[in-house]
Amino acid sequence: VNHENSGVIDFNFVEKINQGAGEGGLLHGGPNQTLQLLFVFTVLKAIMPRSLIEIGTHRANFCYLAKIALPECKITTFGIDPKSAQAVEAVNEKIGTRDIEVVLGNSLETVPLHEGKFDMAWVDGGHDFNTALQDLENCAKKVIPFIMVDDIRMPDVQRALVEFMRIFSEYKIVWMSSDARGTVVLSLGEIEEMTLWNQFTHPFFYSVQKSILFEDPE
Ligand SMILES: C[S@@+](CC[C@H](N)C(=O)[O-])C[C@H]1O[C@@H](n2cnc3c(N)ncnc32)[C@H](O)[C@@H]1O
């Protein structure tokens, strides 16, 4: 691991991997982006997964952030855009490990075929109702204890989340971000245990939100 990367996002590097990709990357910037990044970073640090699955690689922004938060974590990321593979390669090189594996293809086909076991998922692929729902279901079938879902303020993704929780009622929402995109964390844990987790993390979320709402011009 290149420890120079620990805790520091190199935005010149982010700009390079995002070149020509338009919006959509977690580190691209946008309304309340700082708030969302701190949320995702805090959740990763609280859960400390040793293995992650990502659906929707784009330009490997999440992979980069996750490897900064969790230098030892192994990541398998499923993307459909061939440029995603180059971005993953660049992040592996930047971090100085080979811990990120990319699987190219339609996640609805590739994820069920993959036999890995994962501690946590980041679901951020196709945002239409059917794809979002099936991506969530494919994670649940792998019995992943924590599933983090991005962009739940998009109506289709929100509907997919509600439908998913109706079918897989063992998953409960334990955290929800308050930024413009909306990130939710689902857990298989007992609600009592999750309440304790919340007591630990909420003061942090609250203080970060307060400082951003009052000091960040966004
Ligand atoms: C919002 S972006 C992901 C951003 C990325 N997760 C991040 O954190 O920076 C969504 C990505 O999902 C990909 N995608 C859409 N449908 C897909 C599918 N069926 N299978 C795999 N990837 C898909 C798109 O190509 C796009 O790059």
The ligand as an SDF file (V2000), in Angstrom:
LIG
                    3D

 27 29  0  0  0  0  0  0  0  0999 V2000
  -23.7290    6.6650  -11.3190 C   0  0  0  0  0  0  0  0  0  0  0  0
  -22.5490    5.7780  -12.2150 S   0  0  0  0  0  0  0  0  0  0  0  0
  -21.5930    4.9840  -10.9800 C   0  0  0  0  0  0  0  0  0  0  0  0
  -20.6820    5.8540  -10.2040 C   0  0  0  0  0  0  0  0  0  0  0  0
  -19.6470    5.1120   -9.3810 C   0  0  0  0  0  0  0  0  0  0  0  0
  -20.2420    4.0230   -8.6390 N   0  0  0  0  0  0  0  0  0  0  0  0
  -18.9750    6.0450   -8.4240 C   0  0  0  0  0  0  0  0  0  0  0  0
  -19.1360    5.8650   -7.2130 O   0  0  0  0  0  0  0  0  0  0  0  0
  -18.2730    6.9470   -8.8800 O   0  0  0  0  0  0  0  0  0  0  0  0
  -23.4730    4.4250  -12.8660 C   0  0  0  0  0  0  0  0  0  0  0  0
  -22.6500    3.4870  -13.7040 C   0  0  0  0  0  0  0  0  0  0  0  0
  -23.3440    2.2500  -13.8490 O   0  0  0  0  0  0  0  0  0  0  0  0
  -23.0960    1.7310  -15.1260 C   0  0  0  0  0  0  0  0  0  0  0  0
  -24.1860    0.8020  -15.4800 N   0  0  0  0  0  0  0  0  0  0  0  0
  -25.4410    1.1120  -15.8730 C   0  0  0  0  0  0  0  0  0  0  0  0
  -26.1620   -0.0050  -16.0990 N   0  0  0  0  0  0  0  0  0  0  0  0
  -25.3200   -1.0490  -15.8450 C   0  0  0  0  0  0  0  0  0  0  0  0
  -25.4640   -2.4600  -15.9040 C   0  0  0  0  0  0  0  0  0  0  0  0
  -26.6240   -3.0270  -16.2550 N   0  0  0  0  0  0  0  0  0  0  0  0
  -24.3870   -3.2200  -15.5760 N   0  0  0  0  0  0  0  0  0  0  0  0
  -23.2240   -2.6540  -15.2060 C   0  0  0  0  0  0  0  0  0  0  0  0
  -23.0310   -1.3210  -15.1100 N   0  0  0  0  0  0  0  0  0  0  0  0
  -24.0750   -0.5300  -15.4380 C   0  0  0  0  0  0  0  0  0  0  0  0
  -23.0290    2.9520  -16.0300 C   0  0  0  0  0  0  0  0  0  0  0  0
  -22.2600    2.6690  -17.1570 O   0  0  0  0  0  0  0  0  0  0  0  0
  -22.3740    3.9830  -15.1180 C   0  0  0  0  0  0  0  0  0  0  0  0
  -20.9980    4.0180  -15.3470 O   0  0  0  0  0  0  0  0  0  0  0  0
  1  2  1  0
  2  3  1  0
  2 10  1  0
  3  4  1  0
  4  5  1  0
  5  6  1  0
  5  7  1  0
  7  8  2  0
  7  9  1  0
 10 11  1  0
 11 12  1  0
 11 26  1  0
 12 13  1  0
 13 14  1  0
 13 24  1  0
 14 15  1  0
 14 23  1  0
 15 16  2  0
 16 17  1  0
 17 18  1  0
 17 23  2  0
 18 19  1  0
 18 20  2  0
 20 21  1  0
 21 22  2  0
 22 23  1  0
 24 25  1  0
 24 26  1  0
 26 27  1  0
M  CHG  2   2   1   9  -1
M  END
$$$$
